[in-house]
Amino acid sequence: MYHKKVLSFGYRKEVTDAAKRLNYELVSIIDDWDRPNKIPECQAHETRIYTQNNVKLELILGALSREGQLKFDGVFSTFEYFILNASLLGEHLSKPFMPPLTAMAFRNKYLQKKLLSKTIDSNSFRILNLREMDERHKINDFPLVLKPIAGGGSEDTFIVRDIEEYTDKINYFNKKGVLKLFEERFISGEEYHADGWVSNGEIKFFAVSKYEKPCINIRNGWLLNDTMLRPESHTTLYEEVGIYLKDTLQTLNLENGVFHMEFFIDPLTNVIVFGECASRIPGNYIAETFKQMFDIDLYEVLLQISVGETVETPRLDEITHYYGHTYLPSPSKESTFLPSEKDVLKLDGVVTMMHEWTTGEPIPDITEATSNRVGKVVVKSRTQEGLQDKIRKIRKFYMDHYEKIETN
């Protein structure tokens, strides 16, 4: 007998494993985006329902009705693009844990910043209607950032520094058939993210991490990596971020759920500057880094919150190491094989890793989006400097491997 029954958008191994540990019955709705022929067979606690398209509620409800699956204890999505649909379905098929207007505030970046206008300069962002732009269009001061209104993973996000770049990107989006864009001032400074959860309107726990470089640098070929900061060694930062998070999440009306907020530290004033915030499991390998550092599984947290359970603040032992994750470099041309996971796990500092690309498939273009990668690795070290040194050595290990394969 299962403890709870939950509905999830898409397939994710971490969700399947978390549901099994919690003794939850898991129903997953999948479409071609999940590549059904690539995912493992169902386990005993799983049911999968093919919907054709997880964006269209009519197709989803039709598929669920056909299978007689219309009653759940919770409905959720770990994927950015289905957060609103999960909320709308939750209103009718379960006890909703996130109102649709709250979900919308976490999906639509313009609406999000309008709601936060008390702390964000409302002149620093706007919506561009590409069909109405003409010679009278006033361009704000450069540099600017252009990106989709409801995007994700830094996909189609560009810095434009002059009129030529601005015109080029507007033409790029026009060719893609995009009707509206989000434009905002470029934020300088170091980029951070905060990840955790809220239960009954109270932030129960969060961790602060620092990116080596701002995420938008993937456009220049930068391999995303970050360091999760030890609370004991960064008490002032954690206090300031905690206050900022409380104000932000209350304004966005997040009563229950997980969150991933990105922000900057202004280099001149040392003040926190808002980037954006999502109410979902953080992407990349952040959740796994979180788990390795604090022994907390954010997927379990999300599942428990989705069925109305309160997840309290954990009691932690002293954190003795810094943890971080890095993307693995791509080969310059087709590689016949990757290093074995066994060999990678022997490298100094490697805690866990995952390959997400196999030979024979198109080489992932890491400059397009943060979701494109060969694989990812979680690393630990007693110091921040030591962590970055180990990350550099892991990347070199892969590059040396590619060079050896391509030379032979």
Backbone hydrogen bonds in HBPLUS format (Angstrom, degrees):
<---DONOR---> <-ACCEPTOR-->    atom                        ^
c    i                          cat <-CA-CA->   ^        H-A-AA   ^      H-
h    n   atom  resd res      DA  || num        DHA   H-A  angle D-A-AA Bond
n    s   type  num  typ     dist DA aas  dist angle  dist       angle   num
A0003-HIS N   A0023-ASN O   2.75 MM  20  5.68 152.9  1.82 166.7 173.4     1
A0025-GLU N   A0004-LYS O   2.71 MM  21  6.11 164.8  1.73 164.0 162.9     2
A0073-ASP N   A0005-LYS O   2.69 MM  68  5.36 163.0  1.72 157.3 163.5     3
A0006-VAL N   A0025-GLU O   2.91 MM  19  6.32 163.3  1.93 171.6 173.4     4
A0027-VAL N   A0006-VAL O   2.93 MM  21  6.22 165.7  1.95 164.8 169.4     5
A0007-LEU N   A0074-GLY O   2.88 MM  67  6.30 157.8  1.93 153.8 160.9     6
A0076-PHE N   A0007-LEU O   3.04 MM  69  6.48 157.7  2.09 165.2 171.8     7
A0008-SER N   A0027-VAL O   2.85 MM  19  6.22 160.1  1.89 158.5 164.2     8
A0029-ILE N   A0008-SER O   2.98 MM  21  6.41 160.3  2.02 168.5 174.9     9
A0009-PHE N   A0076-PHE O   3.23 MM  67  6.70 142.4  2.38 146.0 156.7    10
A0010-GLY N   A0029-ILE O   2.78 MM  19  5.52 157.6  1.83 156.9 156.5    11
A0015-VAL N   A0012-ARG O   2.98 MM   3  5.41 129.7  2.24 109.7 122.5    12
A0016-THR N   A0012-ARG O   3.14 MM   4  6.53 160.9  2.18 154.9 160.5    13
A0017-ASP N   A0013-LYS O   2.90 MM   4  6.18 163.0  1.93 158.7 162.7    14
A0018-ALA N   A0014-GLU O   3.00 MM   4  6.06 155.0  2.06 137.5 144.7    15
A0019-ALA N   A0015-VAL O   2.89 MM   4  6.06 164.2  1.91 154.9 158.8    16
A0020-LYS N   A0016-THR O   3.10 MM   4  6.30 152.9  2.18 142.7 150.0    17
A0021-ARG N   A0017-ASP O   3.05 MM   4  6.33 158.4  2.10 148.9 153.9    18
A0022-LEU N   A0018-ALA O   3.00 MM   4  6.23 150.9  2.09 148.0 156.2    19
A0023-ASN N   A0019-ALA O   2.98 MM   4  5.92 109.0  2.50 135.2 151.6    20
A0024-TYR N   A0019-ALA O   2.82 MM   5  4.87 175.4  1.82 148.3 149.7    21
A0023-ASN N   A0020-LYS O   3.16 MM   3  4.97 152.3  2.24  97.3 105.7    22
A0026-LEU N   A0045-HIS O   2.92 MM  19  6.11 169.3  1.93 165.1 168.5    23
A0047-THR N   A0026-LEU O   2.88 MM  21  6.32 136.0  2.07 157.0 164.8    24
A0028-SER N   A0047-THR O   2.83 MM  19  6.28 161.2  1.87 162.5 166.7    25
A0049-ILE N   A0028-SER O   2.87 MM  21  6.25 159.5  1.91 158.4 163.5    26
A0030-ILE N   A0049-ILE O   2.90 MM  19  6.12 157.4  1.95 145.7 153.0    27
A0051-THR N   A0030-ILE O   2.89 MM  21  6.05 159.6  1.93 161.7 166.8    28
A0034-ASP N   A0031-ASP O   3.02 MM   3  5.77 154.2  2.09 121.6 127.7    29
A0035-ARG N   A0032-ASP O   2.91 MM   3  5.16 160.6  1.95 111.8 118.1    30
A0038-LYS N   A0035-ARG O   2.77 MM   3  5.56 165.6  1.79 132.0 136.8    31
A0046-GLU N   A0043-GLN O   3.05 MM   3  5.32 165.2  2.07 116.3 120.3    32
A0056-LYS N   A0053-ASN O   3.29 MM   3  5.84 145.5  2.42 111.7 118.9    33
A0060-ILE N   A0056-LYS O   3.13 MM   4  6.45 153.9  2.20 147.8 155.9    34
A0061-LEU N   A0057-LEU O   2.83 MM   4  6.00 175.8  1.83 159.7 159.9    35
A0062-GLY N   A0058-GLU O   2.99 MM   4  6.04 151.7  2.08 139.7 148.2    36
A0063-ALA N   A0059-LEU O   3.00 MM   4  6.14 156.4  2.05 142.1 147.7    37
A0064-LEU N   A0060-ILE O   2.92 MM   4  6.20 162.7  1.95 155.0 160.0    38
A0065-SER N   A0061-LEU O   2.86 MM   4  5.92 158.6  1.90 146.5 152.5    39
A0066-ARG N   A0062-GLY O   2.98 MM   4  6.08 155.6  2.04 142.8 149.7    40
A0067-GLU N   A0063-ALA O   3.18 MM   4  6.41 145.2  2.31 140.8 149.0    41
A0069-GLN N   A0064-LEU O   2.88 MM   5  5.04 160.0  1.92 154.0 152.1    42
A0068-GLY N   A0065-SER O   3.08 MM   3  4.94 155.3  2.14  99.3 107.0    43
A0072-PHE N   A0093-LEU O   2.88 MM  21  5.93 156.5  1.94 173.7 170.5    44
A0082-PHE N   A0079-PHE O   3.21 MM   3  5.87 162.2  2.24 120.5 125.7    45
A0083-ILE N   A0080-GLU O   3.46 MM   3  5.74 175.0  2.46 114.7 115.1    46
A0086-ALA N   A0082-PHE O   2.94 MM   4  6.12 156.3  2.00 152.9 159.3    47
A0087-SER N   A0083-ILE O   3.12 MM   4  6.40 151.4  2.20 143.3 150.7    48
A0088-LEU N   A0084-LEU O   2.94 MM   4  6.26 161.8  1.97 156.0 160.5    49
A0089-LEU N   A0085-ASN O   2.92 MM   4  6.09 163.4  1.95 151.7 156.0    50
A0090-GLY N   A0086-ALA O   2.86 MM   4  5.93 151.0  1.95 140.2 149.3    51
A0091-GLU N   A0087-SER O   3.17 MM   4  6.47 137.5  2.36 143.3 152.5    52
A0092-HIS N   A0089-LEU O   2.99 MM   3  5.51 142.7  2.13 111.6 121.4    53
A0093-LEU N   A0089-LEU O   2.85 MM   4  5.93 151.0  1.93 159.2 168.9    54
A0094-SER N   A0090-GLY O   3.26 MM   4  5.03 144.7  2.39 126.7 127.4    55
A0102-THR N   A0099-PRO O   3.01 MM   3  5.30 126.4  2.31 106.0 120.1    56
A0103-ALA N   A0099-PRO O   3.00 MM   4  6.36 160.2  2.03 155.1 161.4    57
A0104-MET N   A0100-PRO O   2.83 MM   4  6.06 151.8  1.91 147.3 155.4    58
A0105-ALA N   A0101-LEU O   3.11 MM   4  6.27 145.4  2.23 133.9 142.0    59
A0105-ALA N   A0102-THR O   3.09 MM   3  5.11 119.7  2.47  95.1 109.9    60
A0106-PHE N   A0102-THR O   3.26 MM   4  6.64 134.4  2.48 142.6 154.0    61
A0106-PHE N   A0103-ALA O   3.13 MM   3  5.27 135.7  2.33  98.0 110.0    62
A0107-ARG N   A0104-MET O   3.10 MM   3  5.03 143.3  2.24  96.5 107.3    63
A0108-ASN N   A0104-MET O   2.89 MM   4  5.90 171.8  1.90 162.2 162.5    64
A0112-GLN N   A0108-ASN O   2.92 MM   4  6.12 158.9  1.96 153.8 160.8    65
A0109-LYS N   A0149-ILE O   3.10 MM  40  5.76 164.3  2.12 166.1 162.0    66
A0113-LYS N   A0109-LYS O   3.08 MM   4  6.23 159.8  2.12 141.3 145.3    67
A0114-LYS N   A0110-TYR O   2.95 MM   4  6.20 148.4  2.05 149.4 159.1    68
A0115-LEU N   A0111-LEU O   2.99 MM   4  6.22 156.3  2.05 151.8 157.1    69
A0116-LEU N   A0112-GLN O   3.17 MM   4  6.43 136.7  2.37 136.3 148.0    70
A0117-SER N   A0114-LYS O   3.20 MM   3  4.98 155.4  2.27 109.0 107.8    71
A0119-THR N   A0116-LEU O   2.99 MM   3  5.86 154.8  2.05 127.0 132.7    72
A0120-ILE N   A0116-LEU O   3.08 MM   4  6.10 126.0  2.39 138.9 151.3    73
A0124-SER N   A0121-ASP O   2.98 MM   3  5.49 164.0  2.01 119.5 123.4    74
A0185-ARG N   A0124-SER O   2.89 MM  61  5.46 146.6  2.00 157.1 161.4    75
A0126-ARG N   A0183-GLU O   2.88 MM  57  5.43 147.5  1.98 153.6 159.6    76
A0183-GLU N   A0126-ARG O   2.93 MM  57  5.43 177.4  1.94 169.1 169.0    77
A0128-LEU N   A0181-LEU O   2.85 MM  53  5.03 166.1  1.87 143.3 147.7    78
A0181-LEU N   A0128-LEU O   2.93 MM  53  5.03 151.8  2.01 138.7 148.0    79
A0132-GLU N   A0129-ASN O   3.02 MM   3  5.57 157.3  2.07 116.0 123.1    80
A0130-LEU N   A0179-LEU O   2.89 MM  49  5.51 148.2  1.99 150.4 158.9    81
A0137-HIS N   A0134-ASP O   2.98 MM   3  5.54 166.0  2.00 120.0 124.5    82
A0186-PHE N   A0143-PRO O   3.28 MM  43  5.62 166.2  2.30 131.3 127.1    83
A0144-LEU N   A0160-VAL O   2.94 MM  16  5.34 162.0  1.97 153.8 158.7    84
A0160-VAL N   A0144-LEU O   2.83 MM  16  5.34 164.3  1.85 150.0 154.3    85
A0145-VAL N   A0184-GLU O   2.75 MM  39  5.32 156.8  1.80 164.6 169.2    86
A0184-GLU N   A0145-VAL O   3.03 MM  39  5.32 155.7  2.09 147.6 154.7    87
A0146-LEU N   A0158-PHE O   2.94 MM  12  5.37 156.4  2.00 152.0 159.3    88
A0158-PHE N   A0146-LEU O   2.94 MM  12  5.37 164.4  1.96 156.0 161.2    89
A0147-LYS N   A0182-PHE O   3.03 MM  35  5.38 150.7  2.12 150.0 158.1    90
A0182-PHE N   A0147-LYS O   2.85 MM  35  5.38 167.2  1.86 175.2 177.2    91
A0155-GLU N   A0152-GLY O   3.24 MM   3  6.08 168.6  2.26 121.8 125.1    92
A0370-THR N   A0153-GLY O   2.73 MM 217  4.96 169.8  1.74 148.5 150.8    93
A0166-TYR N   A0162-ASP O   2.98 MM   4  6.18 159.7  2.02 152.5 159.2    94
A0167-THR N   A0163-ILE O   2.92 MM   4  6.03 166.6  1.94 148.0 150.7    95
A0168-ASP N   A0164-GLU O   2.99 MM   4  6.13 158.0  2.04 145.5 152.1    96
A0169-LYS N   A0165-GLU O   2.99 MM   4  6.21 160.3  2.03 152.1 155.8    97
A0170-ILE N   A0166-TYR O   3.00 MM   4  6.24 157.7  2.05 150.6 157.3    98
A0171-ASN N   A0167-THR O   2.98 MM   4  6.18 159.1  2.03 148.5 153.9    99
A0172-TYR N   A0168-ASP O   2.96 MM   4  6.21 145.7  2.08 138.4 148.7   100
A0173-PHE N   A0169-LYS O   2.97 MM   4  6.27 160.5  2.00 154.1 156.4   101
A0174-ASN N   A0170-ILE O   2.94 MM   4  6.13 152.3  2.01 145.6 154.2   102
A0175-LYS N   A0171-ASN O   2.97 MM   4  6.17 155.8  2.03 147.6 152.9   103
A0176-LYS N   A0172-TYR O   3.24 MM   4  6.53 136.4  2.44 136.1 147.5   104
A0176-LYS N   A0173-PHE O   3.16 MM   3  5.01 127.0  2.46  91.2 105.1   105
A0178-VAL N   A0173-PHE O   3.04 MM   5  5.40 159.2  2.09 161.5 155.6   106
A0177-GLY N   A0174-ASN O   3.00 MM   3  5.12 155.9  2.06 104.1 111.6   107
A0265-ILE N   A0190-GLU O   3.08 MM  75  5.67 145.4  2.21 149.7 160.2   108
A0211-TYR N   A0191-GLU O   2.99 MM  20  5.73 157.5  2.04 146.4 153.6   109
A0192-TYR N   A0263-PHE O   2.76 MM  71  5.37 168.9  1.77 164.9 165.8   110
A0263-PHE N   A0192-TYR O   3.04 MM  71  5.37 161.4  2.08 132.7 137.7   111
A0193-HIS N   A0209-SER O   2.89 MM  16  5.30 151.2  1.98 142.3 146.5   112
A0209-SER N   A0193-HIS O   2.81 MM  16  5.30 161.1  1.85 162.0 167.6   113
A0194-ALA N   A0261-MET O   2.78 MM  67  5.20 152.2  1.86 147.6 157.3   114
A0261-MET N   A0194-ALA O   2.90 MM  67  5.20 164.7  1.92 155.7 157.6   115
A0195-ASP N   A0207-ALA O   2.97 MM  12  5.41 155.1  2.03 149.6 157.1   116
A0207-ALA N   A0195-ASP O   2.80 MM  12  5.41 146.1  1.91 144.3 154.4   117
A0196-GLY N   A0259-PHE O   3.32 MM  63  5.66 154.2  2.39 139.8 144.8   118
A0259-PHE N   A0196-GLY O   3.02 MM  63  5.66 150.8  2.10 141.3 142.3   119
A0197-TRP N   A0205-PHE O   3.11 MM   8  6.02 148.8  2.21 158.4 165.3   120
A0204-LYS N   A0197-TRP O   3.07 MM   7  6.09 154.8  2.13 147.6 155.6   121
A0198-VAL N   A0257-GLY O   2.80 MM  59  5.39 160.1  1.84 159.6 166.1   122
A0257-GLY N   A0198-VAL O   3.00 MM  59  5.39 155.5  2.06 148.6 146.2   123
A0199-SER N   A0202-GLU O   2.99 MM   3  5.41 158.8  2.04 150.0 147.7   124
A0202-GLU N   A0199-SER O   3.08 MM   3  5.41 162.4  2.11 112.9 118.5   125
A0201-GLY N   A0255-GLU O   2.72 MM  54  4.07 170.0  1.73 136.5 132.9   126
A0229-LEU N   A0208-VAL O   2.84 MM  21  5.80 160.4  1.88 156.5 162.7   127
A0210-LYS N   A0227-THR O   2.83 MM  17  5.30 156.0  1.89 147.4 151.3   128
A0227-THR N   A0210-LYS O   2.89 MM  17  5.30 150.8  1.97 138.5 147.3   129
A0212-GLU N   A0225-ASN O   2.98 MM  13  5.92 167.7  2.00 153.4 151.2   130
A0217-ASN N   A0214-PRO O   3.00 MM   3  5.93 168.2  2.01 128.5 132.4   131
A0218-ILE N   A0215-CYS O   3.03 MM   3  6.06 162.9  2.06 131.4 132.0   132
A0219-ARG N   A0216-ILE O   3.23 MM   3  6.20 169.9  2.24 123.1 125.2   133
A0220-ASN N   A0217-ASN O   2.92 MM   3  5.37 153.0  1.99 111.1 119.1   134
A0222-TRP N   A0217-ASN O   3.29 MM   5  5.65 157.7  2.35 139.5 133.9   135
A0221-GLY N   A0218-ILE O   2.90 MM   3  4.93 161.9  1.93 110.1 112.7   136
A0327-TYR N   A0224-LEU O   2.98 MM 103  5.71 147.4  2.09 163.6 172.9   137
A0226-ASP N   A0325-HIS O   3.09 MM  99  5.80 148.0  2.20 153.0 162.9   138
A0228-MET N   A0323-TYR O   2.68 MM  95  5.46 168.4  1.69 166.1 170.4   139
A0233-SER N   A0230-ARG O   3.11 MM   3  5.49 138.6  2.29 108.9 119.6   140
A0234-HIS N   A0231-PRO O   3.34 MM   3  5.26 154.0  2.42  99.0 106.5   141
A0238-TYR N   A0234-HIS O   3.02 MM   4  6.27 165.4  2.05 157.6 162.1   142
A0239-GLU N   A0235-THR O   2.94 MM   4  6.15 153.8  2.01 148.5 155.6   143
A0240-GLU N   A0236-THR O   2.99 MM   4  6.25 165.6  2.01 155.3 158.5   144
A0241-VAL N   A0237-LEU O   2.87 MM   4  6.04 165.6  1.90 156.3 160.6   145
A0242-GLY N   A0238-TYR O   2.90 MM   4  5.90 151.6  1.98 140.6 148.8   146
A0243-ILE N   A0239-GLU O   3.16 MM   4  6.45 155.8  2.22 148.4 153.0   147
A0244-TYR N   A0240-GLU O   3.09 MM   4  6.32 164.4  2.12 148.0 152.5   148
A0245-LEU N   A0241-VAL O   2.76 MM   4  5.90 161.8  1.79 154.8 159.7   149
A0246-LYS N   A0242-GLY O   3.05 MM   4  6.17 160.0  2.09 143.4 148.6   150
A0247-ASP N   A0243-ILE O   3.20 MM   4  6.49 165.9  2.22 152.9 155.0   151
A0248-THR N   A0244-TYR O   3.00 MM   4  6.15 164.1  2.02 151.3 156.3   152
A0249-LEU N   A0245-LEU O   2.84 MM   4  5.89 177.5  1.84 162.0 162.7   153
A0250-GLN N   A0246-LYS O   3.07 MM   4  6.02 151.8  2.16 141.8 149.6   154
A0251-THR N   A0247-ASP O   3.08 MM   4  6.17 155.7  2.14 141.8 148.4   155
A0252-LEU N   A0248-THR O   3.01 MM   4  6.29 149.4  2.10 146.1 154.9   156
A0254-LEU N   A0249-LEU O   2.98 MM   5  5.47 169.8  1.99 158.5 159.5   157
A0253-ASN N   A0250-GLN O   3.08 MM   3  4.87 153.2  2.16  96.7 104.7   158
A0260-HIS N   A0278-ALA O   2.85 MM  18  5.18 150.0  1.94 150.3 151.9   159
A0278-ALA N   A0260-HIS O   2.92 MM  18  5.18 158.6  1.97 134.3 141.3   160
A0262-GLU N   A0276-GLU O   2.80 MM  14  5.40 168.8  1.81 169.3 173.2   161
A0275-GLY N   A0262-GLU O   2.93 MM  13  5.17 134.2  2.14 149.9 142.6   162
A0276-GLU N   A0262-GLU O   3.18 MM  14  5.40 147.5  2.29 130.3 137.8   163
A0264-PHE N   A0273-VAL O   2.83 MM   9  5.01 163.1  1.86 148.7 154.5   164
A0273-VAL N   A0264-PHE O   2.78 MM   9  5.01 162.1  1.81 147.6 149.8   165
A0266-ASP N   A0271-VAL O   2.92 MM   5  5.35 169.9  1.93 156.5 153.6   166
A0270-ASN N   A0266-ASP O   2.74 MM   4  4.91 142.3  1.88 141.8 149.1   167
A0286-ILE N   A0283-GLY O   3.20 MM   3  6.19 164.5  2.22 146.2 148.2   168
A0289-THR N   A0285-TYR O   2.99 MM   4  6.25 152.6  2.07 147.0 155.2   169
A0290-PHE N   A0286-ILE O   2.83 MM   4  6.06 159.6  1.88 154.3 160.0   170
A0291-LYS N   A0287-ALA O   2.96 MM   4  6.18 151.3  2.05 139.9 147.5   171
A0292-GLN N   A0288-GLU O   2.94 MM   4  6.19 157.5  2.00 148.0 153.4   172
A0293-MET N   A0289-THR O   2.96 MM   4  6.13 154.3  2.03 150.0 156.8   173
A0294-PHE N   A0290-PHE O   2.95 MM   4  5.95 167.1  1.96 152.1 155.8   174
A0295-ASP N   A0291-LYS O   2.75 MM   4  4.64 133.7  1.96 129.0 136.5   175
A0300-GLU N   A0297-ASP O   3.13 MM   3  5.43 121.0  2.49 103.6 116.7   176
A0301-VAL N   A0297-ASP O   3.12 MM   4  6.49 157.7  2.17 147.9 154.6   177
A0302-LEU N   A0298-LEU O   2.93 MM   4  6.13 160.6  1.97 145.3 149.3   178
A0303-LEU N   A0299-TYR O   3.04 MM   4  6.26 165.9  2.06 150.0 153.6   179
A0304-GLN N   A0300-GLU O   2.98 MM   4  6.17 162.5  2.01 153.6 158.1   180
A0305-ILE N   A0301-VAL O   2.95 MM   4  6.17 162.6  1.99 153.5 158.5   181
A0306-SER N   A0302-LEU O   2.89 MM   4  6.01 154.4  1.95 150.6 157.9   182
A0307-VAL N   A0304-GLN O   3.31 MM   3  5.55 143.9  2.45 101.4 110.5   183
A0309-GLU N   A0304-GLN O   3.02 MM   5  5.35 150.8  2.11 158.1 149.2   184
A0308-GLY N   A0305-ILE O   2.98 MM   3  5.13 162.7  2.01 111.5 115.1   185
A0322-TYR N   A0381-SER O   2.67 MM  59  5.38 163.9  1.70 172.6 169.7   186
A0381-SER N   A0322-TYR O   2.94 MM  59  5.38 152.2  2.02 149.6 157.0   187
A0324-GLY N   A0379-VAL O   2.93 MM  55  5.42 150.6  2.02 155.2 159.7   188
A0379-VAL N   A0324-GLY O   2.79 MM  55  5.42 166.0  1.81 156.0 160.7   189
A0326-THR N   A0377-VAL O   3.02 MM  51  5.55 148.9  2.12 149.2 159.1   190
A0377-VAL N   A0326-THR O   3.02 MM  51  5.55 152.9  2.10 153.1 161.8   191
A0328-LEU N   A0375-GLY O   2.99 MM  47  5.30 153.7  2.06 135.2 132.8   192
A0343-ASP N   A0340-SER O   3.08 MM   3  5.29 119.9  2.46  99.6 113.2   193
A0344-VAL N   A0340-SER O   3.08 MM   4  6.43 157.1  2.13 151.2 157.8   194
A0345-LEU N   A0341-GLU O   2.94 MM   4  6.10 159.1  1.99 151.7 156.3   195
A0346-LYS N   A0343-ASP O   3.18 MM   3  5.28 148.2  2.28  99.1 108.6   196
A0347-LEU N   A0344-VAL O   3.00 MM   3  5.45 157.4  2.05 112.9 120.0   197
A0350-VAL N   A0347-LEU O   3.22 MM   3  5.80 164.5  2.24 131.2 135.9   198
A0380-LYS N   A0349-GLY O   2.91 MM  31  5.12 146.8  2.02 131.8 141.9   199
A0351-VAL N   A0378-VAL O   2.82 MM  27  5.52 178.1  1.83 155.0 154.9   200
A0378-VAL N   A0352-THR O   2.86 MM  26  5.39 174.2  1.86 160.2 161.3   201
A0354-MET N   A0376-LYS O   2.91 MM  22  5.53 148.0  2.02 162.5 167.5   202
A0376-LYS N   A0354-MET O   2.90 MM  22  5.53 151.9  1.98 151.9 161.2   203
A0356-GLU N   A0374-VAL O   2.73 MM  18  5.41 164.4  1.75 136.5 141.2   204
A0361-GLU N   A0358-THR O   3.20 MM   3  6.06 161.5  2.23 141.5 144.9   205
A0368-GLU N   A0365-ASP O   3.24 MM   3  5.93 172.2  2.25 121.1 123.5   206
A0372-ASN N   A0369-ALA O   3.18 MM   3  5.67 168.5  2.19 115.1 118.3   207
A0387-LEU N   A0383-THR O   3.02 MM   4  6.24 144.9  2.15 139.2 148.6   208
A0388-GLN N   A0384-GLN O   3.13 MM   4  6.47 162.5  2.17 152.8 155.2   209
A0389-ASP N   A0385-GLU O   3.03 MM   4  6.27 152.1  2.11 146.3 154.6   210
A0390-LYS N   A0386-GLY O   3.03 MM   4  6.24 155.5  2.09 145.0 150.7   211
A0391-ILE N   A0387-LEU O   2.99 MM   4  6.28 152.6  2.07 148.5 156.5   212
A0392-ARG N   A0388-GLN O   3.01 MM   4  6.25 158.0  2.06 146.5 151.6   213
A0393-LYS N   A0389-ASP O   3.12 MM   4  6.40 154.2  2.19 144.9 151.6   214
A0394-ILE N   A0390-LYS O   2.99 MM   4  6.24 149.4  2.08 146.4 154.5   215
A0395-ARG N   A0391-ILE O   3.03 MM   4  6.31 163.3  2.06 154.4 158.1   216
A0396-LYS N   A0392-ARG O   2.98 MM   4  6.20 155.6  2.05 144.9 152.1   217
A0397-PHE N   A0393-LYS O   2.94 MM   4  6.12 148.0  2.04 140.4 148.9   218
A0398-TYR N   A0394-ILE O   3.23 MM   4  6.61 150.3  2.32 145.8 152.0   219
A0399-MET N   A0395-ARG O   2.95 MM   4  6.28 163.4  1.98 152.5 157.4   220
A0400-ASP N   A0396-LYS O   2.78 MM   4  5.91 162.2  1.81 155.3 159.5   221
A0401-HIS N   A0397-PHE O   3.14 MM   4  6.25 146.6  2.25 133.2 142.2   222
A0402-TYR N   A0398-TYR O   2.90 MM   4  6.26 159.4  1.94 154.9 159.7   223
A0403-GLU N   A0399-MET O   2.93 MM   4  6.13 163.8  1.96 149.4 154.0   224
A0404-LYS N   A0400-ASP O   3.01 MM   4  6.14 155.4  2.07 143.7 150.0   225
A0405-ILE N   A0401-HIS O   3.01 MM   4  6.28 158.2  2.06 150.5 156.1   226
A0406-GLU N   A0402-TYR O   2.82 MM   4  6.02 165.4  1.84 157.9 161.8   227
A0407-THR N   A0403-GLU O   2.95 MM   4  5.93 139.4  2.11 140.9 150.8   228
A0408-ASN N   A0404-LYS O   3.21 MM   4  6.30 151.3  2.30 141.2 147.3   229
